[in-house]
């Protein structure tokens, strides 16, 4: 599939397993018998298939379904990988949310108010919510790990010390360096505040997802219109999208490649070693 677009039906038609098998068989038969008319005939049929096949509605429907299944498998693998890195408590929350999703799916399928096509779209949104919950939990884990490795009081002491140097020292080069250090330390402090704000927002969104999915579970059998489900899911996904941007911002602040924060100057040597030795409970 083209990135962020519709499937490439022409490529799918050529790469179709039956098409490749027939091409390979025709080429082998032509080579073994020396009758190249077999190869020419196969090429003619192939050209006709590549012209007409990609436009056939049943073929396009099958390609879309196959593409959707492949994306779901990839998404599931990514979510499972993130879940494996969560703490036991967060893993249990994500697992319970997935079980609620399955229960809602079962009840919706037994609700005569929902048509199968519309239902599939809404169930995909539920899967998106579960994946978003896991991503938020993973981002929170990283943010909390980062914050635990930073001593805010030590940073504040360092800022004060550099500001005092800037005021008291007479050497201009020393004053200049002290001022630059104070600016860098202040930026670190501001970054920490931004990460704390993100953490509060992300935790709140996770709670909202959990509570809303539980409400949907309670309402699943009694809903009289698909619009009720659509409205609630769309509202949730809108809120999640906003926080997902904050996830990207927080990842950029923490370090997209998993870099550990700079240890505070006054921290004992054992503190950093203890942090690096954390393992999943």
C-alpha positions in Angstrom: 0.0 0.0 0.0 1.2 3.5 -0.7 2.1 5.4 2.4 -1.0 7.1 3.8 -3.0 6.4 0.5 -5.0 3.8 -1.4 -3.6 0.4 -2.3 -1.6 0.1 -5.5 -4.0 -2.2 -7.4 -1.7 -2.6 -10.4 1.2 -3.8 -8.2 -1.2 -6.1 -6.3 -2.5 -7.5 -9.6 1.1 -8.3 -10.8 2.2 -9.7 -7.4 -0.9 -11.8 -7.0 0.3 -15.3 -6.1 -1.9 -16.9 -8.8 -0.6 -14.5 -11.4 3.0 -15.2 -10.5 2.4 -19.0 -10.5 0.8 -18.9 -13.9 3.6 -16.7 -15.3 6.3 -19.0 -13.8 4.5 -22.1 -15.1 4.2 -20.7 -18.6 7.9 -19.6 -18.7 8.9 -23.1 -17.5 6.7 -24.8 -20.0 8.0 -22.7 -22.8 11.6 -23.3 -21.8 11.1 -27.1 -21.5 9.2 -27.6 -24.8 11.0 -24.9 -26.8 7.6 -23.6 -27.8 7.9 -19.9 -27.3 4.3 -19.4 -28.4 3.4 -20.5 -24.9 5.4 -17.6 -23.5 4.0 -15.1 -26.0 0.5 -16.3 -25.1 1.2 -15.9 -21.4 2.5 -12.4 -22.0 -0.6 -11.5 -23.9 -2.9 -12.8 -21.1 -0.7 -11.1 -18.5 -1.0 -7.7 -20.4 -4.8 -8.2 -20.5 -4.9 -9.0 -16.8 -2.8 -6.0 -15.8 -5.1 -3.7 -17.9 -8.4 -5.1 -16.7 -7.7 -6.8 -13.3 -6.9 -3.7 -11.2 -10.2 -2.1 -12.1 -12.4 -5.1 -11.1 -14.4 -4.2 -7.9 -14.1 -7.7 -6.4 -10.3 -7.6 -6.8 -10.1 -4.1 -5.3 -12.2 -5.2 -2.4 -10.0 -8.3 -1.8 -6.8 -6.1 -2.0 -8.3 -3.6 0.5 -9.2 -6.4 2.9 -5.8 -8.0 2.6 -4.1 -4.6 3.2 -6.3 -3.9 6.2 -5.5 -7.3 7.7 -1.7 -6.7 7.2 -1.9 -3.3 8.8 -3.8 -4.7 11.8 -1.2 -7.4 12.2 1.6 -4.8 12.1 -0.2 -2.5 14.6 -0.9 -5.5 16.9 2.8 -6.4 16.9 3.8 -2.8 17.7 1.2 -2.6 20.5 2.3 -6.0 21.9 5.9 -4.9 22.0 5.0 -1.7 23.8 2.9 -3.7 26.3 5.8 -6.0 27.1 7.7 -2.9 28.3 5.0 -1.7 30.7 5.0 -2.2 34.4 2.8 -4.9 35.7 0.1 -2.5 36.8 -0.1 -0.7 33.4 0.0 -4.0 31.6 -3.0 -5.2 33.6 -4.9 -2.0 32.8 -4.2 -2.4 29.1 -5.1 -6.0 29.2 -8.4 -5.2 30.9 -9.2 -2.5 28.3 -8.6 -5.0 25.5 -11.0 -7.5 27.2 -13.6 -4.7 27.5 -13.2 -4.0 23.8 -13.8 -7.7 23.0 -16.9 -7.8 25.1 -18.3 -4.6 23.4 -17.6 -6.2 20.0 -19.5 -9.3 21.1 -22.5 -7.4 22.4 -22.6 -5.1 19.3 -22.7 -8.0 17.0 -25.8 -9.2 18.9 -27.4 -5.7 18.8 -29.9 -5.7 15.8 -29.6 -1.9 15.5 -26.1 -2.1 14.0 -25.4 -3.1 10.4 -22.3 -5.2 9.8 -20.5 -2.6 7.6 -21.1 0.2 10.1 -20.2 -2.0 13.0 -16.8 -2.9 11.5 -15.8 0.8 11.3 -16.7 1.5 14.9 -14.9 -1.6 16.2 -11.8 -0.4 14.4 -12.1 2.8 16.4 -12.2 0.8 19.6 -9.0 -0.9 18.5 -7.4 2.5 17.9 -8.4 3.6 21.4 -6.7 0.5 22.9 -3.6 1.1 20.9 -3.6 4.8 21.9 -3.9 3.8 25.5 -0.9 1.5 25.3 1.2 4.3 23.5 0.2 6.8 26.2 1.2 4.3 28.9 4.5 3.7 27.2 5.2 7.4 26.9 4.2 7.9 30.6 6.7 5.2 31.6 9.5 7.0 29.8 8.5 10.4 31.2 8.3 9.0 34.7 11.7 7.3 34.3 13.2 10.5 33.1 11.8 12.5 36.0 12.9 10.0 38.6 16.5 10.5 37.3 16.4 14.3 37.7 16.9 16.1 41.0 14.9 19.3 40.7 16.2 20.8 43.9 19.7 20.1 42.8 19.0 21.9 39.5 17.6 24.9 41.4 20.6 25.0 43.7 22.9 24.9 40.6 21.0 27.8 39.1 21.3 29.8 42.3 25.0 29.1 42.5 25.6 30.2 38.9 23.6 33.4 39.4 25.6 34.2 42.6 28.8 33.7 40.6 27.6 36.0 37.9 26.9 38.7 40.5 29.9 38.3 42.7 32.8 37.5 40.4 34.8 40.3 38.9 36.4 38.4 36.0 34.3 39.0 32.9 34.9 35.5 31.4 33.8 33.8 34.6 30.7 36.0 34.8 29.9 35.2 31.1 30.3 31.4 31.7 28.2 31.5 34.8 25.4 33.4 32.9 25.5 30.8 30.1 25.3 27.9 32.7 22.4 29.6 34.4 20.5 29.9 31.1 21.1 26.2 30.2 20.1 25.0 33.7 16.9 27.2 33.5 16.0 25.6 30.2 16.4 22.2 31.7 14.1 23.2 34.5 11.5 24.5 32.0 11.7 21.2 30.1 11.1 19.2 33.2 8.0 21.3 33.9 6.7 20.6 30.3 7.3 16.9 30.8 5.4 17.0 34.1 2.5 18.8 32.4 2.4 16.2 29.6 2.4 13.4 32.2 -0.6 14.9 33.9 -2.5 15.3 30.6 -1.6 11.8 29.4 -2.6 10.2 32.7 -5.9 12.1 32.5 -6.6 10.9 29.0 -5.8 7.3 29.9 -8.4 7.5 32.7 -10.9 9.0 30.3 -10.4 6.2 27.8 -10.9 3.6 30.5 -14.0 5.2 32.0 -15.6 5.8 28.5 -15.0 2.3 27.3 -16.5 1.0 30.5 -19.5 3.2 29.8 -19.8 1.9 26.3 -19.6 -1.7 27.7 -22.6 -0.9 29.9 -24.5 0.6 27.0 -23.6 -1.9 24.2 -26.7 -4.0 24.4 -29.2 -1.1 24.8 -28.0 1.4 22.1 -30.7 2.1 19.5 -28.6 3.9 16.9 -25.0 3.5 15.6 -24.8 7.3 15.9 -24.6 7.0 19.7 -21.5 4.9 19.4 -20.0 6.9 16.6 -20.4 10.2 18.6 -18.8 8.9 21.7 -15.9 7.2 19.9 -15.2 10.2 17.7 -15.1 12.5 20.8 -12.6 10.2 22.5 -10.4 9.9 19.4 -10.3 13.7 19.0 -9.1 14.0 22.6 -6.5 11.3 22.1 -5.2 12.9 18.9 -4.5 16.1 20.8 -2.6 14.2 23.5 -0.8 12.2 20.9 0.8 15.4 19.6 2.0 16.0 23.2 3.5 12.5 23.2 5.6 13.5 20.2 6.6 16.7 21.9 7.5 14.9 25.1 9.5 12.3 23.1 11.4 15.1 21.5 12.1 16.7 24.9 13.2 13.4 26.5 15.1 12.2 23.5 13.6 10.3 20.6 16.4 7.7 20.7 15.9 6.8 24.3 18.8 8.9 25.7 19.0 9.1 29.5 18.8 12.5 31.2 22.0 14.1 32.4 22.6 13.1 36.0 22.6 15.9 38.5 26.0 17.1 39.5 25.5 16.5 43.2 24.0 13.0 42.7 25.8 10.1 44.3 27.4 7.6 41.8 25.1 4.8 42.9 22.0 6.6 42.0 22.6 6.5 38.3 23.7 2.9 38.4 20.5 2.0 40.2 18.4 3.8 37.6 20.0 2.0 34.7 19.4 -1.3 36.3 15.6 -1.1 36.4 13.8 -4.1 35.2 10.2 -4.8 34.4 8.3 -6.0 37.4 
